[in-house]
Amino acid sequence: MNAFEIVDVDIRPLKSELFDPFTISKGTTSEVDNLLIKLTLNNGISGYGEIAPCEPLTGENLHMSRVSVLQLGTVIKGLDCRNYRVISDIMFEKAPANPAARCGLEMALLDALGRALDMPVYQLLGGRKAGRIITDITIPMLPMKRSMQLAEFWIKEGFKTLKIKVGTDLDHEIQLLKSIEAESRGTIRYILDANQGFTTEEAILFLSEVLSFGCDIQLFEQPVDRDDLDGMAHIRKTSPVPIVADESVFTLGDLQKVIKKQAADVVNLKIMKSGILQTWEIANTAHNMGMRLMIGGMMETRLAMG
């Protein structure tokens, strides 16, 4: 008996309500509507994964993810989970347009293998245990009053960096930043995330405006369309703030295009847009090229975020 053989893949709904609608320049959602994966080995050990597709970003919806998992599940059953890199390559070949589905299966696969070997997943991947991690908190696109309430709440909870979703209404977003800055008395840092919402000219104007009243802008994320690398490169040349590529980088090939165009200083890594092992390759390549790394998420629960 091969104890590491994959014998079963189970899928079920994973739903949760959000406290507030989560709105970015590309759409709004009011609940987490994901899928839970349970992958079982021949030794009876199971691993768990989560699928959180984001159709506006990747084109993959929940139905597509479910169909993809059912198809991929039949392909990987009987395979040895210790060959997880080969299995990942097989899944990428079979379902290149379904990164969230592949991610959920990879997550469950690595979780099961880690449990079987009594080894944390970061060790499986050749990493090391991180120390204390400091994160930001996102303020989505909401009416001014609610945005301010959230900003004040999270600042009181101890957050020092706010990620502000922008890219739809320059005047509103400038006023919001000005109001938060006045309320916090200059103690808060900001990440501006446009989710492709600006033109090149709008992005440059917007950044200039918010810098003019003293905001400490740490990063400016995906200001223009993912394919407009020339626009990104132009913004980067004129910007005193580092530019982040998010939607512009789904694959290692995408990253290489960004590097060639010198379009970004930082890459936002998201396992749901690339899969776990592809994200690992993107991270290593970006790091070796001198780019900084940012860890991002979609609408995952703590399972995938962890």
C-alpha positions as CSV (number, residue, x, y, z in Angstrom):
1,M,0.0,0.0,0.0
2,N,1.2,3.5,-0.9
3,A,0.3,5.6,2.1
4,F,0.8,8.8,0.1
5,E,-1.6,7.9,-2.7
6,I,-4.5,10.3,-3.3
7,V,-7.7,8.3,-2.9
8,D,-10.5,10.9,-2.6
9,V,-11.3,14.6,-3.3
10,D,-14.4,16.0,-1.7
11,I,-15.9,19.5,-2.4
12,R,-18.5,21.4,-0.5
13,P,-19.8,25.0,-0.2
14,L,-18.1,27.5,2.1
15,K,-20.2,30.6,2.7
16,S,-19.9,33.6,5.1
17,E,-21.5,37.0,5.2
18,L,-19.4,40.2,5.1
19,F,-19.8,43.0,7.6
20,D,-19.9,45.5,4.8
21,P,-20.2,45.1,1.0
22,F,-16.7,44.9,-0.5
23,T,-16.5,47.3,-3.4
24,I,-13.5,48.0,-5.7
25,S,-13.3,49.6,-9.1
26,K,-14.3,46.4,-10.8
27,G,-17.4,45.4,-8.7
28,T,-19.1,44.7,-5.4
29,T,-19.7,41.6,-3.3
30,S,-21.6,41.2,-0.1
31,E,-20.7,37.6,0.9
32,V,-18.0,35.1,0.8
33,D,-19.2,32.3,-1.5
34,N,-16.3,29.8,-1.8
35,L,-15.6,26.1,-1.9
36,L,-14.0,23.8,0.7
37,I,-11.8,21.0,-0.6
38,K,-11.0,17.8,1.4
39,L,-8.3,15.6,-0.1
40,T,-7.7,12.2,1.5
41,L,-4.6,10.0,1.3
42,N,-4.5,6.2,1.4
43,N,-3.2,6.4,5.0
44,G,-6.5,8.1,6.0
45,I,-4.9,11.5,6.5
46,S,-6.8,14.4,5.0
47,G,-5.8,17.9,4.0
48,Y,-8.0,20.9,3.5
49,G,-8.0,23.7,0.9
50,E,-10.2,26.6,-0.1
51,I,-11.3,28.0,-3.5
52,A,-12.1,31.7,-3.7
53,P,-12.6,32.6,-7.4
54,C,-12.8,36.3,-8.4
55,E,-14.5,36.5,-11.8
56,P,-13.7,40.2,-12.4
57,L,-10.1,39.5,-11.9
58,T,-9.5,36.0,-13.3
59,G,-12.6,35.3,-15.3
60,E,-13.2,32.2,-13.1
61,N,-16.5,31.8,-11.2
62,L,-17.8,29.4,-8.6
63,H,-19.4,27.1,-11.2
64,M,-16.3,26.9,-13.3
65,S,-14.2,26.2,-10.2
66,R,-16.5,23.3,-9.2
67,V,-16.5,21.7,-12.6
68,S,-12.7,22.1,-12.8
69,V,-12.2,20.4,-9.4
70,L,-14.4,17.5,-10.4
71,Q,-12.4,17.0,-13.5
72,L,-9.0,17.5,-11.9
73,G,-10.0,15.3,-9.0
74,T,-10.3,12.3,-11.4
75,V,-6.9,13.1,-12.9
76,I,-4.9,13.3,-9.7
77,K,-6.6,10.3,-7.9
78,G,-4.1,7.5,-7.6
79,L,-1.1,9.8,-7.8
80,D,1.6,10.1,-5.0
81,C,1.1,13.4,-3.2
82,R,4.9,13.6,-2.6
83,N,5.2,14.4,-6.3
84,Y,3.2,17.6,-5.7
85,R,5.2,19.7,-8.1
86,V,4.5,17.3,-11.0
87,I,0.8,17.2,-9.9
88,S,0.7,21.0,-10.0
89,D,2.2,21.0,-13.5
90,I,-0.5,18.5,-14.6
91,M,-3.3,20.6,-13.2
92,F,-1.9,23.7,-14.8
93,E,-1.8,22.0,-18.2
94,K,-5.4,20.7,-17.7
95,A,-6.9,23.9,-16.3
96,P,-4.8,27.0,-17.0
97,A,-7.8,29.3,-16.8
98,N,-8.9,28.0,-13.3
99,P,-6.2,29.2,-10.9
100,A,-8.5,29.3,-7.9
101,A,-9.6,25.7,-8.4
102,R,-5.9,24.6,-8.8
103,C,-5.0,26.6,-5.8
104,G,-7.6,24.9,-3.6
105,L,-6.4,21.5,-4.7
106,E,-2.7,22.4,-4.2
107,M,-3.6,23.7,-0.7
108,A,-5.3,20.5,0.3
109,L,-2.6,18.4,-1.3
110,L,0.2,20.2,0.6
111,D,-1.8,20.2,3.8
112,A,-2.3,16.4,3.6
113,L,1.4,15.8,2.8
114,G,2.5,18.1,5.6
115,R,0.3,16.3,8.0
116,A,1.5,12.9,6.8
117,L,5.2,14.0,7.2
118,D,4.5,16.0,10.4
119,M,6.0,19.0,8.7
120,P,4.7,22.5,8.2
121,V,4.0,23.5,4.6
122,Y,6.5,26.3,4.6
123,Q,9.2,23.6,5.3
124,L,7.9,21.5,2.4
125,L,8.4,24.5,0.1
126,G,11.8,25.2,1.4
127,G,10.9,28.3,3.4
128,R,11.5,29.3,7.0
129,K,9.2,30.2,9.9
130,A,8.3,33.9,9.8
131,G,8.6,36.1,12.8
132,R,5.9,38.7,13.7
133,I,3.9,39.8,10.7
134,I,2.4,43.3,10.5
135,T,-0.4,43.8,8.0
136,D,-2.6,46.6,6.7
137,I,-6.4,46.7,6.6
138,T,-8.5,47.5,3.6
139,I,-11.1,50.2,3.4
140,P,-13.4,49.3,0.4
141,M,-15.4,51.8,-1.6
142,L,-18.3,52.9,0.6
143,P,-20.1,56.2,1.3
144,M,-17.9,58.8,3.0
145,K,-19.5,58.4,6.5
146,R,-19.1,54.6,6.6
147,S,-15.5,54.8,5.2
148,M,-14.6,57.2,7.9
149,Q,-16.2,55.0,10.6
150,L,-14.2,52.0,9.4
151,A,-11.0,54.0,9.2
152,E,-11.5,55.3,12.8
153,F,-12.4,51.8,14.1
154,W,-9.3,50.1,12.6
155,I,-7.0,52.9,13.7
156,K,-8.2,52.5,17.2
157,E,-7.6,48.7,16.9
158,G,-4.0,49.5,16.2
159,F,-3.6,49.4,12.5
160,K,-0.9,51.8,11.2
161,T,-1.4,51.2,7.5
162,L,-4.7,51.5,5.6
163,K,-5.2,50.2,2.1
164,I,-7.7,52.6,0.4
165,K,-9.6,51.3,-2.6
166,V,-9.6,54.1,-5.3
167,G,-10.1,54.4,-9.0
168,T,-13.7,55.5,-9.6
169,D,-14.3,59.0,-8.2
170,L,-11.2,61.2,-7.9
171,D,-12.9,64.0,-5.9
172,H,-14.5,61.6,-3.4
173,E,-11.3,59.6,-2.9
174,I,-9.2,62.7,-2.5
175,Q,-11.6,64.1,0.1
176,L,-11.6,60.7,1.9
177,L,-7.9,60.6,2.2
178,K,-7.8,64.3,3.3
179,S,-10.4,63.5,6.0
180,I,-8.6,60.4,7.3
181,E,-5.3,62.3,7.3
182,A,-6.8,65.2,9.3
183,E,-8.5,62.8,11.8
184,S,-5.3,60.7,12.3
185,R,-3.1,63.7,12.5
186,G,-0.5,62.3,10.2
187,T,0.1,59.0,12.1
188,I,-1.2,56.7,9.4
189,R,0.5,55.2,6.3
190,Y,-1.5,54.4,3.1
191,I,-1.5,52.0,0.3
192,L,-3.6,53.2,-2.7
193,D,-5.2,50.4,-4.7
194,A,-6.9,51.4,-8.0
195,N,-7.6,47.9,-9.3
196,Q,-6.9,49.2,-12.8
197,G,-9.4,52.0,-12.4
198,F,-7.4,55.0,-13.6
199,T,-6.0,56.2,-16.9
200,T,-2.3,57.1,-16.9
201,E,-3.1,60.8,-16.6
202,E,-5.7,60.3,-13.9
203,A,-3.3,58.2,-11.8
204,I,-0.5,60.8,-12.0
205,L,-2.9,63.6,-11.1
206,F,-4.5,61.7,-8.2
207,L,-1.2,60.8,-6.7
208,S,0.0,64.4,-7.0
209,E,-3.1,65.6,-5.2
210,V,-2.9,63.3,-2.2
211,L,0.8,63.8,-1.8
212,S,0.2,67.6,-1.8
213,F,-1.5,67.5,1.6
214,G,1.0,65.3,3.3
215,C,-0.3,61.7,3.1
216,D,2.4,59.1,3.7
217,I,1.8,56.9,0.6
218,Q,3.7,53.7,0.9
219,L,2.6,52.0,-2.4
220,F,0.4,52.8,-5.4
221,E,-1.1,49.5,-6.6
222,Q,-2.2,48.6,-10.1
223,P,-3.2,52.2,-11.2
224,V,-4.1,51.3,-14.8
225,D,-5.3,48.4,-16.9
226,R,-3.3,45.2,-16.5
227,D,-2.2,45.2,-20.1
228,D,-1.1,48.8,-20.1
229,L,2.5,48.2,-19.1
230,D,3.7,51.2,-21.0
231,G,1.3,53.4,-18.9
232,M,2.5,51.6,-15.7
233,A,6.1,52.3,-16.7
234,H,5.4,55.9,-17.3
235,I,3.7,56.4,-13.9
236,R,6.6,54.6,-12.3
237,K,9.1,57.0,-13.9
238,T,7.2,60.0,-12.6
239,S,6.2,58.7,-9.2
240,P,8.0,59.1,-5.9
241,V,5.9,56.2,-4.6
242,P,6.7,52.6,-5.5
243,I,4.3,51.1,-8.0
244,V,2.8,47.6,-7.4
245,A,1.7,45.2,-10.1
246,D,-1.3,43.0,-9.1
247,E,-3.6,42.3,-11.9
248,S,-0.7,42.6,-14.4
249,V,0.9,39.4,-12.9
250,F,-1.0,36.1,-13.0
251,T,1.9,33.9,-14.2
252,L,5.7,33.8,-14.3
253,G,5.4,34.9,-17.9
254,D,3.4,38.0,-16.9
255,L,6.0,38.9,-14.4
256,Q,8.8,38.7,-17.0
257,K,6.8,41.2,-19.2
258,V,6.5,43.6,-16.2
259,I,10.2,43.3,-15.5
260,K,11.1,43.9,-19.2
261,K,9.0,47.0,-19.3
262,Q,10.3,48.2,-15.9
263,A,6.6,48.8,-15.0
264,A,6.6,48.0,-11.3
265,D,8.8,48.1,-8.1
266,V,6.6,45.5,-6.2
267,V,4.5,42.5,-7.1
268,N,1.4,41.5,-5.2
269,L,1.3,37.8,-4.7
270,K,-2.1,36.1,-4.6
271,I,-2.5,32.4,-4.6
272,M,-6.0,32.5,-5.9
273,K,-4.9,34.2,-9.1
274,S,-1.8,32.1,-9.7
275,G,-2.0,28.9,-7.7
276,I,0.4,28.2,-4.8
277,L,3.4,26.8,-6.6
278,Q,3.2,29.3,-9.5
279,T,3.0,32.1,-6.8
280,W,6.2,30.6,-5.2
281,E,8.0,30.8,-8.6
282,I,6.8,34.4,-9.2
283,A,8.0,35.3,-5.7
284,N,11.5,33.8,-6.1
285,T,11.9,35.4,-9.6
286,A,10.7,38.8,-8.5
287,H,13.0,38.7,-5.4
288,N,16.0,37.7,-7.4
289,M,15.3,40.6,-9.8
290,G,15.3,43.1,-6.9
291,M,11.6,43.6,-6.7
292,R,9.8,43.8,-3.3
293,L,7.0,41.4,-2.5
294,M,3.5,42.0,-1.2
295,I,1.2,39.3,0.0
296,G,-2.4,39.9,-1.0
297,G,-5.7,38.0,-0.9
298,M,-9.1,37.8,-2.5
299,M,-12.3,37.0,-0.5
300,E,-10.8,34.1,1.4
301,T,-11.6,32.9,4.9
302,R,-8.8,32.4,7.4
303,L,-8.1,28.9,5.9
304,A,-6.7,30.2,2.6
305,M,-5.3,33.4,4.2
306,G,-3.3,31.3,6.6
